[in-house]
Amino acid sequence: MAILEKDIESACCKLAKAAGWLTYKFVSVNNRGVPDRLFIKEGVTVYVEFKAPNKRPTALQLKVHGEIRAHGAEVHVIDDIQAFQRIFKC
């Protein structure tokens, strides 16, 4: 059975919350392509786009990620729980 994006996102959010991260679903009305989640801890904000294993962001998502990074923010595309754990140290 294939692992779904929502399952990866849910598991990662649980890990992050247990490690003290504040997490929000990121929805920006009239702005498509924004990352799925915001994670905040100790003054650091990290954006995450969750994907099913081996799936890639759309061209629009990559453009928006680039815009966010150009303003100094961190954006990650996560398609497995272990990658999330390495980045977030949880």
FILO-25739 format. One record per residue: residue in three letters; z, x, y of N, C-alpha, C in turn. Coordinates in nm, 3 decimals. Atoms other than C-alpha are relative to their C-alpha. Example, Ala and Ser with C-alpha at 12.3 -4.5 7.8 and 13.67 -1.06 7.14 Angstrom:
<nodes>
{node 'Ala',{0.000,0.089,-0.119},{0.780,1.230,-0.450},{0.000,0.090,0.120}}
{node 'Ser',{-0.006,-0.082,-0.119},{0.714,1.367,-0.106},{0.073,-0.077,0.109}}
</nodes>
This chain:
<nodes>
{node 'Met',{0.000,0.085,-0.119},{0.000,0.000,0.000},{0.000,0.088,0.125}}
{node 'Ala',{0.014,-0.079,-0.122},{-0.099,0.137,0.340},{0.119,-0.022,0.094}}
{node 'Ile',{-0.106,0.009,-0.101},{0.162,0.211,0.603},{-0.062,-0.054,0.128}}
{node 'Leu',{0.051,0.063,-0.122},{0.113,-0.004,0.911},{0.059,0.065,0.125}}
{node 'Glu',{-0.046,-0.053,-0.129},{0.143,0.107,1.273},{0.136,-0.059,0.038}}
{node 'Lys',{-0.125,0.065,-0.040},{0.419,-0.148,1.334},{0.119,0.052,-0.080}}
{node 'Asp',{-0.108,-0.054,0.082},{0.623,-0.003,1.046},{0.042,0.138,0.047}}
{node 'Ile',{-0.031,-0.133,-0.054},{0.599,0.349,1.184},{0.075,-0.014,0.132}}
{node 'Glu',{-0.064,0.022,-0.131},{0.688,0.226,1.534},{0.144,-0.048,-0.017}}
{node 'Ser',{-0.133,0.055,0.023},{0.987,0.027,1.406},{0.096,0.107,-0.052}}
{node 'Ala',{-0.085,-0.104,0.057},{1.125,0.315,1.197},{0.033,0.107,0.104}}
{node 'Cys',{-0.022,-0.104,-0.101},{1.082,0.564,1.482},{0.095,-0.050,0.110}}
{node 'Cys',{-0.091,0.055,-0.102},{1.255,0.334,1.731},{0.143,-0.002,-0.051}}
{node 'Lys',{-0.135,-0.002,0.059},{1.552,0.301,1.496},{0.058,0.140,0.001}}
{node 'Leu',{-0.045,-0.140,-0.003},{1.575,0.679,1.461},{0.035,0.044,0.141}}
{node 'Ala',{-0.022,-0.040,-0.139},{1.546,0.728,1.836},{0.129,-0.062,0.056}}
{node 'Lys',{-0.121,0.067,-0.049},{1.816,0.471,1.916},{0.125,0.063,-0.060}}
{node 'Ala',{-0.115,-0.065,0.065},{2.051,0.633,1.662},{0.028,0.138,0.060}}
{node 'Ala',{-0.015,-0.131,-0.062},{1.990,0.966,1.838},{0.028,-0.008,0.150}}
{node 'Gly',{-0.039,0.017,-0.140},{2.078,0.820,2.179},{-0.114,-0.022,0.097}}
{node 'Trp',{0.112,0.028,-0.088},{1.730,0.749,2.315},{-0.002,-0.147,0.038}}
{node 'Leu',{0.026,0.135,-0.047},{1.673,0.438,2.525},{-0.149,-0.024,-0.026}}
{node 'Thr',{0.141,0.025,0.032},{1.348,0.276,2.411},{-0.044,-0.136,0.052}}
{node 'Tyr',{0.060,0.124,-0.052},{1.125,0.016,2.571},{-0.142,-0.013,-0.050}}
{node 'Lys',{0.141,0.030,0.026},{0.803,-0.149,2.465},{-0.067,0.003,0.136}}
{node 'Phe',{0.068,-0.016,-0.129},{0.559,-0.055,2.742},{-0.118,-0.096,0.006}}
{node 'Val',{0.107,0.095,-0.024},{0.345,-0.344,2.861},{-0.027,0.002,0.149}}
{node 'Ser',{0.037,-0.006,-0.140},{0.158,-0.306,3.187},{-0.111,-0.103,0.023}}
{node 'Val',{0.093,0.109,-0.021},{-0.011,-0.628,3.295},{-0.123,0.051,0.076}}
{node 'Asn',{0.129,-0.038,-0.059},{-0.379,-0.575,3.381},{-0.031,0.149,-0.008}}
{node 'Asn',{0.025,-0.143,0.020},{-0.360,-0.209,3.271},{-0.008,0.026,-0.150}}
{node 'Arg',{0.018,-0.024,0.143},{-0.504,-0.171,2.924},{0.004,0.150,-0.028}}
{node 'Gly',{0.003,-0.140,0.041},{-0.471,0.153,2.733},{0.129,0.076,0.017}}
{node 'Val',{-0.127,-0.071,-0.019},{-0.110,0.233,2.820},{0.066,0.025,-0.136}}
{node 'Pro',{-0.070,-0.027,0.127},{0.107,0.390,2.546},{0.091,-0.116,-0.041}}
{node 'Asp',{-0.079,0.109,0.055},{0.310,0.162,2.321},{0.145,-0.002,0.047}}
{node 'Arg',{-0.145,-0.008,-0.024},{0.661,0.285,2.403},{0.037,0.107,0.101}}
{node 'Leu',{-0.068,-0.098,-0.086},{0.880,0.465,2.654},{0.130,0.037,-0.067}}
{node 'Phe',{-0.127,-0.049,0.052},{1.168,0.679,2.532},{0.066,0.080,0.111}}
{node 'Ile',{-0.071,-0.064,-0.111},{1.432,0.793,2.781},{0.134,0.053,-0.050}}
{node 'Lys',{-0.128,-0.060,0.036},{1.721,1.033,2.730},{0.027,0.118,0.092}}
{node 'Glu',{-0.045,-0.113,-0.081},{1.913,1.266,2.960},{-0.101,0.041,0.107}}
{node 'Gly',{0.093,-0.027,-0.109},{1.662,1.236,3.244},{-0.143,0.029,-0.042}}
{node 'Val',{0.134,-0.027,0.051},{1.356,1.286,3.022},{-0.063,-0.132,-0.044}}
{node 'Thr',{0.075,0.117,0.042},{1.094,1.014,2.977},{-0.122,0.047,-0.078}}
{node 'Val',{0.112,-0.036,0.087},{0.842,1.040,2.694},{-0.073,-0.128,-0.037}}
{node 'Tyr',{0.085,0.112,0.038},{0.552,0.804,2.629},{-0.054,0.025,-0.140}}
{node 'Val',{0.053,-0.015,0.135},{0.437,0.739,2.272},{-0.100,-0.111,-0.030}}
{node 'Glu',{0.100,0.091,0.054},{0.123,0.579,2.137},{0.012,0.009,-0.151}}
{node 'Phe',{-0.011,0.003,0.146},{0.182,0.476,1.776},{-0.132,-0.041,-0.061}}
{node 'Lys',{0.121,0.030,0.074},{-0.104,0.467,1.528},{0.032,-0.003,-0.149}}
{node 'Ala',{-0.008,-0.007,0.146},{-0.144,0.397,1.158},{-0.046,0.139,-0.041}}
{node 'Pro',{0.040,-0.134,0.044},{-0.190,0.716,0.955},{-0.152,0.022,0.010}}
{node 'Asn',{0.139,-0.043,-0.014},{-0.516,0.895,1.038},{-0.084,-0.086,0.094}}
{node 'Lys',{0.073,0.077,-0.103},{-0.610,0.646,1.312},{0.010,0.077,0.132}}
{node 'Arg',{0.007,-0.074,-0.126},{-0.703,0.779,1.656},{0.002,-0.095,0.119}}
{node 'Pro',{0.001,0.084,-0.120},{-0.654,0.648,2.011},{-0.144,-0.033,0.043}}
{node 'Thr',{0.130,0.037,-0.056},{-0.942,0.467,2.178},{-0.033,0.090,0.119}}
{node 'Ala',{0.042,-0.078,-0.118},{-1.140,0.632,2.458},{0.083,-0.041,0.122}}
{node 'Leu',{-0.081,0.047,-0.113},{-0.952,0.416,2.709},{0.142,0.053,-0.009}}
{node 'Gln',{-0.136,-0.052,0.017},{-0.615,0.516,2.565},{0.005,0.149,0.033}}
{node 'Leu',{0.004,-0.144,-0.030},{-0.711,0.885,2.582},{-0.011,0.025,0.150}}
{node 'Lys',{0.013,-0.012,-0.147},{-0.815,0.840,2.947},{0.134,-0.025,0.068}}
{node 'Val',{-0.130,0.034,-0.061},{-0.485,0.673,3.036},{0.104,0.108,-0.032}}
{node 'His',{-0.093,-0.108,0.037},{-0.287,0.939,2.843},{-0.023,0.120,0.089}}
{node 'Gly',{0.033,-0.112,-0.087},{-0.469,1.204,3.045},{0.049,-0.021,0.142}}
{node 'Glu',{-0.050,0.031,-0.135},{-0.383,1.031,3.372},{0.151,0.016,0.007}}
{node 'Ile',{-0.146,-0.011,0.004},{-0.017,1.012,3.273},{0.040,0.148,-0.006}}
{node 'Arg',{-0.029,-0.144,0.011},{-0.014,1.380,3.171},{-0.031,0.074,0.130}}
{node 'Ala',{0.037,-0.063,-0.127},{-0.186,1.475,3.498},{0.110,-0.015,0.104}}
{node 'His',{-0.113,0.021,-0.090},{0.123,1.340,3.673},{0.128,0.063,-0.055}}
{node 'Gly',{-0.113,-0.078,0.048},{0.350,1.564,3.469},{0.083,-0.062,-0.110}}
{node 'Ala',{-0.078,0.067,0.105},{0.467,1.322,3.201},{-0.050,0.041,-0.138}}
{node 'Glu',{0.028,-0.035,0.139},{0.475,1.380,2.828},{-0.049,-0.123,-0.075}}
{node 'Val',{0.056,0.108,0.081},{0.258,1.162,2.601},{-0.030,0.055,-0.138}}
{node 'His',{0.029,-0.040,0.137},{0.241,1.184,2.222},{-0.066,-0.115,-0.074}}
{node 'Val',{0.059,0.096,0.092},{0.025,1.007,1.966},{0.064,0.028,-0.135}}
{node 'Ile',{-0.078,-0.017,0.123},{0.234,0.953,1.653},{-0.057,-0.090,-0.109}}
{node 'Asp',{0.047,0.080,0.112},{0.097,0.844,1.316},{0.083,0.021,-0.127}}
{node 'Asp',{-0.094,-0.010,0.113},{0.386,0.945,1.091},{0.141,0.028,0.050}}
{node 'Ile',{-0.141,-0.008,-0.040},{0.763,0.936,1.104},{0.048,0.145,0.012}}
{node 'Gln',{-0.044,-0.141,-0.004},{0.808,1.309,1.033},{-0.042,0.068,0.129}}
{node 'Ala',{0.044,-0.056,-0.128},{0.604,1.403,1.340},{0.091,-0.046,0.112}}
{node 'Phe',{-0.092,0.053,-0.099},{0.825,1.178,1.549},{0.134,0.074,-0.006}}
{node 'Gln',{-0.129,-0.069,0.018},{1.139,1.338,1.405},{-0.006,0.143,0.054}}
{node 'Arg',{0.012,-0.136,-0.051},{1.010,1.687,1.489},{0.000,0.002,0.153}}
{node 'Ile',{0.012,0.004,-0.147},{0.926,1.595,1.850},{0.131,-0.044,0.064}}
{node 'Phe',{-0.120,0.059,-0.060},{1.239,1.391,1.918},{0.131,0.055,-0.056}}
{node 'Lys',{-0.119,-0.065,0.056},{1.480,1.602,1.713},{0.099,-0.102,-0.056}}
{node 'Cys',{-0.089,0.101,0.058},{1.616,1.303,1.521},{-0.040,-0.029,-0.143}}
</nodes>
